[in-house]
Amino acid sequence: MGESDRTDEERMHQLFKEEVQRWVGQVVEGLEIFAQGDPQSEGDRVEQWENLQNLALRIMKICEAMIGGLQGGEEAIGMTRESLEEIRRMLEDFCQLAEEEYGNREEEVPAALREIIKEVETRLEKGEEEQAATVLRENWRRLIEASGGDGLEWEDWSRGVADAEKKVMEAEKKMKEAEEKLEQARKKEQDAKEERERVLASLLWRNEQWEQAIKEFGRGEKEQVARPDVERLRRELETADRRLTDAEIDRKASETELETARRELENWNTEFERVTQAPKKVMEAEKKMKDREEKLEQAREVEQKAKEERGKVLEALLYRNGLWEQAIKEFGRGEEEQVERPDVVALQGELETADRRLTDAQEHRKARENEVETARRELENWNLEFERMTQAPGATRTLRAWVLAVSESDMAEKDLAEARGKLTDCEVRLFLTGDSSHPAAAKQKEDGGEREFEEAREERKKAFDKRMEACEKWQESREELEEAKKKLEEASEKCEEAKEKWVRAREKGQEEADKKLMEAKKKLEEAREECEWAEKKCEEASKKFEEEDKKWERARKEWEEAKKEWEEAKKKWEEAKKKWEAKKEWRRAIEKCQKEELESARRTAAEALQDLKTCEQSLEAARQRRVTTARAYLQASRRRRALEQLRHLLNRVPDLETLGNENPAVDTAPSSPSDPS
């Protein structure tokens, strides 16, 4: 029977704690709207706004401390009642002050502004964010004029939009021109492929004609030509052999030069690849540097959040210690008697956790700073490498042009060798064609050989012309090399100028950093003076503490007398417990009713909270484009809704006296028969 009663009592207390926590959470969310305002937009009400903001912060601190006190157990019910009464009183003052502040705010807003803002709010409530933005853009000039502006912001914005449209049109035009050039390049490539196919087809046709002529005419082993013609053909054959030998020597020399040029080109290509890697490495190093800086910034944010969290926990711990000292002064305690402080122990554990998080965040930030420094050194090294190797691309391009000219000359040499080979074949055919018994056939073959000989000469002449053209191209490539050298010198001069500008900018940044360092030192001195003043205050507080110790001795004697009275009250409590057991069934019925009321109140609070969040999200889109007066009006309207929610919550604050009369488990039931305090 006793265990069941104890379970019901704990359940009732748990429901009470959850309801108070939800109510306090809603109050804190409503007050955060007022705590996040912009004092600069409040005009002449800066002092009144600061009072309003400070009052909201005080209420939130008390709410947070009350939630921490609920974790202590049943003995915190009395403290919770006092906190709720204080919060009720402060909320009434806050609502009255906010009503005075924002009730007169509408009179300052012109009628034109009020109509525009009302239309924007209507659009936002319907979920039409785009239409609301359109209304703001159309009436932006009216908003500025109504607030006393001259419309310069609107004109700047209009000019910016026009410039952006022009740049978009220019970019589209350049894109079309680039597409047309690409199409022309593709057509040229296709024409070059077709020309190559035609030349290849004609070459194959010539080879087929040559083979067919050999098959049709042929030559026997015993066929001879007249002696004078043979001597002449032999002399021409010897001349052709000498020319062929000279051509082979020239070809081998050209091949040697080409091989040397190719080796040099390979060396330059290797150097060029190494140089081209320098800009990539510089870009990678810069990207890596940016990533490290972003991570460092994130680490600093984490460290700042850890510091803020530690400050909150420390503030709560100090607040609880203050309440503890106050309880000691009021009730006192013996030297051997101790009372459990689970809330203080929990806060101390949270403080230790916050300290560990802060230490980890500081170590993480230091590691990120080391990574940033490493990336900065790597970037400086690659910048030096890039500056040292800037001359390689121009020389490589010139060398490639020269090797291309040599290659074309080599192709001309090959064409010339082929023409000489054909000439030799014609001379051999003339030497071996015909018989003295067939002079007409021999004459015909001789004429055909002479024609082929003339064709071979023409091909040789064409090959020589190609070689001359290759030499001219090589000369042009040398001129391009000279121009590239000049451009390289100009680029190096520009690079030096940019380097000087960078050095000047770095010196300027160093001077600004030194100024900020001096300002920080001054602030540090001021902080030290304030610290000395705080130490003096601590000494005065220690003297007062000694006086309080004397009072504590007197209070201890009074506590002993109160202990005797408590023993008598314990007997009365046993009698009350018997009566309380008789009301068990009645309490269960009340519990069911309270659950329904709690669920209904929870749903109402959730709907109010959802409406508050919806209003904040809807007004966020229009907040960036509003002027100062319009922004103040919108903030006032939003805060007015939050004020209505706070009034609604204020009417729903649990009345613990009524709850105690209806529910003895919350107010009249004592905590434990064996707890003397």
Protein Blocks (a to p, Z undefined) as FASTA:
>chain_A
ZZmmmmmmmmmmmmmmmmmmmmmmmmmmmmmmmmmccfklnojmmmmmmmmmmmmmmmmm
mmmmmmmmmmnojklmmmmmmmmmmmmmmmmmmmmmmmmmmmmmmmmpcfklmmmmmmmm
mmmmnopaklmmmmmmmmmmmmmmmnopaolmmmmmmmmmmmmmmmmmmmmmmmmmmmmm
mmmmmmmmmmmmmmmmmmmmmmmmmmmmmmmmmmmnopcfkbccdfklmmmmmmmmmmmm
mmmmmmmmmmmmmmmmmmmmmmmmmmmmmmmmmmmmmmmmmmmmmmmmmmmmmmmmmmmm
mmmmmmmmmmmmmmmmmmmmmmmmmmmmmnopafkbccddfklmmmmmmmmmmmmmmmmm
mmmmmmmmmmmmmmmmmmmmmmmmmmmmmmmmmmmmmmmmmmmmmmmmmmmmmmmmmmmm
mmmmmmmmmmmgojfklmmlmmmmmmmmmmmmmmmmmmmmmmmmmmmmmmmmmmmmmmmm
mmmmmmmmmmmmmmmmmmmmmmmmmmmmmmmmmmmmmmmmmmmmmmmmmmmmmmmmmmmm
mmmmmmmmmmmmmmmmmmmmmmmmmmmmmmmmmmmmmmmmmmmmmmmmmmmmmmmmmmmm
mmmmmmmmmmmmmmmmmmmmmmmmpcfklmmmmmmmmmmmmmmmmmmmmmmpccfklmmm
mmmmlmmpcfbfklmZZ
